[in-house]
Amino acid sequence: MTDKKPGFFKRLFGGETSQPAPQPVPPQELPVEPPQDVPPPIDPVPVPPEPVPPVPAPEPEPVPAPQPEEIPPPGPPETTPDYLEDIAETAERTAVPPPLPVEPPAQQQGWFARLASGLKRSSDQLSGSITSVFTKRKLDAATLDELEDVLIQADLGIETASAITETLRRDRFDKDVTGEDVRAVLAAEVEKVLGPVARPLLIDPGQKPFVILMIGVNGSGKTTTIGKLAQKFVAEGKSVMLAAGDTFRAAAIEQLQIWGQRTGAPVIARPAGSDASGLAFDAMTQAQAEGRDILIIDTAGRLQNRDELMNELEKVIRVIKKVNPSAPHATLLTLDATTGQNAMRQAEVFGQRAGVTGLVMTKLDGTARGGILVAIARTFGLPVHFIGVGEGVDDLEPFAAADFARAIAGRE
């Protein structure tokens, strides 16, 4: 039982003294024993390790093949970059460009302007050489020799060159001579040579059909010339038939058929490699049966020095004469002006083997040697019916000596 707490009165008057609080008892110290000697540790006897059997190296695990990357299914095309690029490109292509200013139609050049433009290379070279010879000097023998060399180099021919120099020697020797004076003499002499041969191709209405045989070497422009002539004749109201006698080249047959479509002229054609003389016979009989006004027969290009090819041409002519002894009524030789002096040899051989009746000079715009026409005219005297100075239909025109002389001499 617990001690009873004194009352308040006793504590007030000290009737009973309070005992001191008990002090804590200090802890007792235990006796410390002296340390005992500890024997040193004994090292264990080494035991040799047991041999460990070799462990085999682990086999490499097979590398699994790479799995194809799973491509998520494409979304709507409107969300793909390619679609957006296509839309942008389409918009650029279909964009309506701003309207261009309307230019007035170019006025077509007259024939002389086209002729002068086509002969510009020939006239520029000739005029430049003449000017270099006659620069502030009097006309003497050395100057005339230089001029003669210039004219011969322009393929005008030795006779024409001599005639021009002799005229100057007679009228202007030991006098001041300008390039313009020489060009005037040149134009007059060229016109004198070409005037007698500048004759149009006359179509005899009593011959139905009027047969035109086109001959020449490879690349001289026969087929293109046929197309241009057909267009001119059709424009004059004549009924025309074409015969694709160049059976060696499929391209020539197709080219003539295209011209036939343009002009509305029927084209007699056979597969490439067919007999040309047989085709000519069929064309002659059909043109007669249909009452055509004009029949133009194309032939394969052939070199004048290939005897076997010239024999084939002679065979074609013989077959044509079997149908109509008076045909062909015109045998036109197309001469490429770029061939220069070789054109002289062509005119000679074709004239002997095929009976050339007239000339068509082509590609005068592609050479600086247009003077070869003058040399051919003076040497052979063959009529020159047409000249060509370009690819267009209007660039083939009847030959006019005065215009040609002015153009090649560089005189406006």
Order of alpha helices (4+ residues) and beta strands (2+ residues): alpha-alpha-alpha-alpha-alpha-alpha-alpha-beta-alpha-beta-alpha-beta-alpha-beta-alpha-beta-alpha-beta-alpha-beta-beta-alpha
